[in-house]
Amino acid sequence: MFHHISVLATEIIEGLQVHPNGCYLDATWGGGGHSELILQAAPDVKLVGIDRDQQAIDAARERLAAYGDRVSFWQGNYADYQPTQKFDGIIADLGVSSVHLDVADRGFSFRSEAPLDMRMDTSQELTAAEIVNYWKEKDIADVIFRYGEERLSRQIAKRIVENRPINTTTALAEIISGAVPKAYRYGRIHPATRTFQGLRIAVNNELGSLEKFLAISPNWLAPNGRIGIISFHSLEDRMVKHTWRETAGLTVLTKKPIIAQEAEVKLNPRARSAKLRWVAAKNL
């Protein structure tokens, strides 16, 4: 079962200002949690949901079956979507879904042994295994440094290349742990965390997709429509913040990002790093 805990759910619904007969887009469907709340928020709301993962689409289709033709589905990268209507509100939750982290065979987590996969869309060719086992050392280091913001990227990449082939998540995590100083190994986060983030972002071209989505999604808004984006690391948050500042026709509604309250973090620790920003289309 595809299960995902939606973060900042109350803040999403409040920020969207959902109204009867409105049309909304959930650009990162996940488990369908945010979508269901939007559909419940006002009468006769219509919603389009997008996800790259067929498993997520299938689970959301089942979860939202009671809403009939008020809901439509599109599988693919949100940056490639071409809408046929305008939306009163658009949301995107950029976080990796709980199922990707918790289901071992997807290869997103180093907590359980699994193939080095990390693909959100399992039909694409590029996997984490290809990067780790076939890319040049410099290119691996660049991925780890740029996307994982890992300051020890060069020595980690060197150790990875020395230990090829690497076939599993746990084997990679062990190699990374052996590449860093002892003090670093027992820090606040697991020493493989940033490297795995960098690989995942590279495999799924997450920042490239976000850049394109930020450029085109304002054109999808109806007058006074809103876009809300939840990001989970500084690379995404900075891109959202600076792009929206520089985009004509948008009014930035959040000078500082909205973060999860203490009660939500206690129930869902993954919400701790979530940051929500809003913009609205100017009523020209």
PyMOL commands that set and color helices and strands:
alter all, ss='L'
color gray80, all
select helices_A, chain A and resi 9-16+33-41+54-63+65-70+78-80+98-102+104-106+128-134+137-148+153-162+169-179+182-185+193-204+206-220+234-245+262-267+269-273
alter helices_A, ss='H'
color red, helices_A
select strands_A, chain A and resi 23-26+46-51+71-75+87-93+221-231+250-252+258-259+275-281
alter strands_A, ss='S'
color yellow, strands_A
deselect
rebuild
show_as cartoon
